[in-house]
């Protein structure tokens, strides 16, 4: 039964508790945005007052040749400023990128009963969660999206527990992307005077999560948000976005732009992957690399899918600014903590920009 759109509890039960999600809401004949999705004005993205990031993508194939130093400089500059950049010739098969987008649309088009088995309270595996808004019980307004999130332990577990409609293509995407992530981390760590061997990098990205996110068309995208302001918690995030677009990065005071604006749009580039710096890399670099605050804006014209891979340390890993960086800077800007404690703090609080990094600061 369709919910009463004027009754917040009815909408919440229909979308969250019963697992119908936003797609179920749209399919029920939605003609207006229910009040529970209307964001406070300060949380909305003003598309008309945003800067489109016009930087060309970074060609990673040149890292292995005479152009290494110039490409490494591009990577470092992006990590120090915007915290986001796009890469091409990244080693992830291009046919796979198209297959991933098709697979995401097909998965979210499956009957509800096939997806709802993975709702948090009933999912047959702790490795897989299907849901809608980030933390519905704690958010001021719900996010206009649906998602399925999968944790990676090993290939066998993934093939056994991830949904069979998507496990093969997602596993290939993750494994081919990790090769690229290791290359990028070596560049960024060597730039701050640290050489990590493979085993040490494996600890820093020993925990991995893969998600498929679906943003249905929205009757009034100006008052909603797909995903609210946040920074990612791990080391580096790899993102495949489709041609629809909608990804925005918050402009910090240190960023120099002629036009006064609040957001930078990261436009889709064919065959490219988006890379962004996450919180733990900001901490390890003592703040040299910027974990960018970002959000996703909805659209009224076409449904959008995106597929992020989150790489992060193993939960027991102690995180603190690297000694080589602290020695050079003369001061540590963050304290030491187990990554698992940081993760638990983030996952039990509503999204609020980069406030999550307060956990890492000295009290």
Secondary structure, DSSP 8 states (H G I E B T S, - for coil): ----TT-HHHHHIIIIIS--HHHHHHHTT--S--GGG---GGGS--GGGEEE-----EEGGGGGSTTHHHHHHHHHHHHHTTSEEEEES-SS-HHHHHHHHHHHHHHHTS-HHHHHTTBTTT-S-TTEEEESSSSTTT-SS--S-EEEEEEES-HHHHHHHS-TTTHHHHHHHHHHHHHHHHHHHHHHHHHTT----HHHHHHHT-EEEEEEEEE---TTGGG--SEEEE--SSSEEEEEE-TT--EEEE--TTS--SS--SEEE----TT-EEEEE-HHHHHHTTTSS----EEE---SS--EEEEEEEEE--TT-EE---HHHHHHHSS-SS--EEHHHHHHHHHTS---BTGGGGGGS--
